[in-house]
Amino acid sequence: MSDTSMRAIVQHALGGPDVLLVAEIPRPEPLPTEVRVKVYAAGINPVDWKTRVGEGMAGELGAPPFILGWDVSGVVEKVGFGVTTLKEGDEVYGMPWFPRAAGAYAEYVTAPARQFARKPTSITHEQAAGVPLAALTAWQALVDTAQIRAGQRVLIHAAAGGVGHLAIQFAKHLGAYVIGTARAAGHGWLTEIGADELIDYTAVRFEDAVADVDIVIDLVGDHYDDTSTRSLDVLRPGGLLVAVPAGVSPELAAAAEAKGMRVSPFLVEPDGPALTSIGELIDSGSVAVEVEEVFPLEQAAAAHARGESNRTRGKLVLRVVS
Ligand SMILES: NC(=O)c1ccc[n+]([C@@H]2O[C@H](COP(=O)([O-])OP(=O)(O)OC[C@H]3O[C@@H](n4cnc5c(N)ncnc54)[C@H](OP(=O)(O)O)[C@@H]3O)[C@@H](O)[C@H]2O)c1
């Protein structure tokens, strides 16, 4: 490989995991205010496999060929004109460009310097790559959208997943009473990281097991088993449902209005300063990221197949530098 090229996972067609192929392509150059980051590890998120098949952010990325991935942990290797907050050699993490393409499944990424933050020093690049998109989702949904306050009762669906396990910890840190839905196998771990109460959604209907909730962070949606619509039944009057996976359908909006509840759609945004705050929580030991498995970059297809099983505990990550 020359010093102007790089390895990346490029897809030339929409489709199953086998469209994810290793290719050698030109290294991107940073424009003014941008940095080029040498990617040590790239996080995987459900939006990646949704986009791979033509859903998710496929509209924003346009027709293939494109490079998937938004979550990056790595080292600043080149700075563009005007960048004064980062320098060569700085360890950073981020979720740049979302929902435009970031091309994180690659050896180098260029993006605006301020969409990155210093990588938490207490964790590896592989752990840090699992943080940005999931943690920003959990943080922005709880803090910015729901404006969570100490003492509130919060229900987090899919508590064992990438977003859920971080949402549990943030909500606990912010003083809430934290309830989660997860299979029984995850209950021990989720209790250790801060859940006050857990519901095995495979054994009971959650609306029969919990009530008087102020905020629902719904990470499942109506797609499988009407989780969003059923969540309206656990809220206090005026309570808020944040519908994370697929927004608010007209039917859900009407059901919420009829019951006197509030619903909000949600889309995560790049946010360097929030990642700095999140990194401080990680380095102080208040929050931990769980990485279930790390795959080599060239095994991106296997990593997607694993993620699509919808059983991931915490995060899946691609190792780019060994
Ligand atoms: N709008 C946005 O900005 C945004 C941002 C981030 C994520 N999202 C979306 O939010 C969803 C969650 O993302 P993620 O990264 O957390 O996914 P993930 O890590 O792949 O979630 C996997 C987890 O989901 C749990 N799960 C599956 N079905 C469930 C159900 N019916 N009830 C409760 N838990 C269930 C599983 O736990 P068990 O083993 O306990 O079953 C597993 O641990 C995805 O649809 C993603 O696309 C949207």
The ligand as a MOL file (V3000), in Angstrom:
LIG
                    3D

  0  0  0     0  0            999 V3000
M  V30 BEGIN CTAB
M  V30 COUNTS 48 52 0 0 0
M  V30 BEGIN ATOM
M  V30 1 N -32.6110 7.4660 15.8060 0
M  V30 2 C -31.3290 7.3880 16.1620 0
M  V30 3 O -30.6150 8.3910 16.1550 0
M  V30 4 C -30.7600 6.0570 16.6210 0
M  V30 5 C -29.5060 6.0450 17.2320 0
M  V30 6 C -29.0150 4.8200 17.7160 0
M  V30 7 C -29.7670 3.6640 17.5570 0
M  V30 8 N -30.9570 3.7290 16.9250 0 CHG=1
M  V30 9 C -31.7820 2.5100 16.7710 0
M  V30 10 O -32.1210 2.0550 18.0860 0
M  V30 11 C -32.1610 0.6390 18.0940 0
M  V30 12 C -31.2320 0.1170 19.1870 0
M  V30 13 O -29.8710 0.3820 18.8340 0
M  V30 14 P -28.6860 -0.4060 19.5560 0
M  V30 15 O -27.4120 0.0630 18.9740 0
M  V30 16 O -28.8460 -0.3390 21.0200 0 CHG=-1
M  V30 17 O -29.0140 -1.8900 19.0600 0
M  V30 18 P -28.3540 -3.2850 19.4940 0
M  V30 19 O -27.1610 -3.0620 20.3310 0
M  V30 20 O -28.1770 -4.1020 18.2550 0
M  V30 21 O -29.5220 -3.9520 20.3730 0
M  V30 22 C -29.4310 -5.3070 20.6510 0
M  V30 23 C -30.2110 -5.5690 21.9250 0
M  V30 24 O -31.6190 -5.4670 21.6980 0
M  V30 25 C -32.2610 -6.2370 22.7050 0
M  V30 26 N -33.6140 -6.5320 22.2360 0
M  V30 27 C -33.9840 -7.0650 21.0640 0
M  V30 28 N -35.3410 -7.1200 20.9810 0
M  V30 29 C -35.8410 -6.6130 22.1420 0
M  V30 30 C -37.1580 -6.3960 22.6540 0
M  V30 31 N -38.2530 -6.7310 21.9490 0
M  V30 32 N -37.2750 -5.8270 23.8900 0
M  V30 33 C -36.1870 -5.5120 24.6100 0
M  V30 34 N -34.8980 -5.6940 24.1710 0
M  V30 35 C -34.7460 -6.2370 22.9530 0
M  V30 36 C -31.3670 -7.4540 22.8570 0
M  V30 37 O -31.3500 -7.7560 24.2330 0
M  V30 38 P -31.8000 -9.1680 24.8260 0
M  V30 39 O -30.6440 -10.1100 24.5990 0
M  V30 40 O -32.0560 -8.8400 26.2540 0
M  V30 41 O -33.0160 -9.5880 24.0400 0
M  V30 42 C -29.9560 -6.9520 22.4440 0
M  V30 43 O -29.1020 -6.8070 23.5730 0
M  V30 44 C -31.8150 0.1930 16.6730 0
M  V30 45 O -33.0110 0.0260 15.9480 0
M  V30 46 C -31.0460 1.3710 16.1220 0
M  V30 47 O -31.0650 1.4520 14.7170 0
M  V30 48 C -31.4840 4.8850 16.4360 0
M  V30 END ATOM
M  V30 BEGIN BOND
M  V30 1 1 1 2
M  V30 2 2 2 3
M  V30 3 1 2 4
M  V30 4 1 4 5
M  V30 5 2 4 48
M  V30 6 2 5 6
M  V30 7 1 6 7
M  V30 8 2 7 8
M  V30 9 1 8 9
M  V30 10 1 8 48
M  V30 11 1 9 10
M  V30 12 1 9 46
M  V30 13 1 10 11
M  V30 14 1 11 12
M  V30 15 1 11 44
M  V30 16 1 12 13
M  V30 17 1 13 14
M  V30 18 2 14 15
M  V30 19 1 14 16
M  V30 20 1 14 17
M  V30 21 1 17 18
M  V30 22 2 18 19
M  V30 23 1 18 20
M  V30 24 1 18 21
M  V30 25 1 21 22
M  V30 26 1 22 23
M  V30 27 1 23 24
M  V30 28 1 23 42
M  V30 29 1 24 25
M  V30 30 1 25 26
M  V30 31 1 25 36
M  V30 32 1 26 27
M  V30 33 1 26 35
M  V30 34 2 27 28
M  V30 35 1 28 29
M  V30 36 1 29 30
M  V30 37 2 29 35
M  V30 38 1 30 31
M  V30 39 2 30 32
M  V30 40 1 32 33
M  V30 41 2 33 34
M  V30 42 1 34 35
M  V30 43 1 36 37
M  V30 44 1 36 42
M  V30 45 1 37 38
M  V30 46 2 38 39
M  V30 47 1 38 40
M  V30 48 1 38 41
M  V30 49 1 42 43
M  V30 50 1 44 45
M  V30 51 1 44 46
M  V30 52 1 46 47
M  V30 END BOND
M  V30 END CTAB
M  END
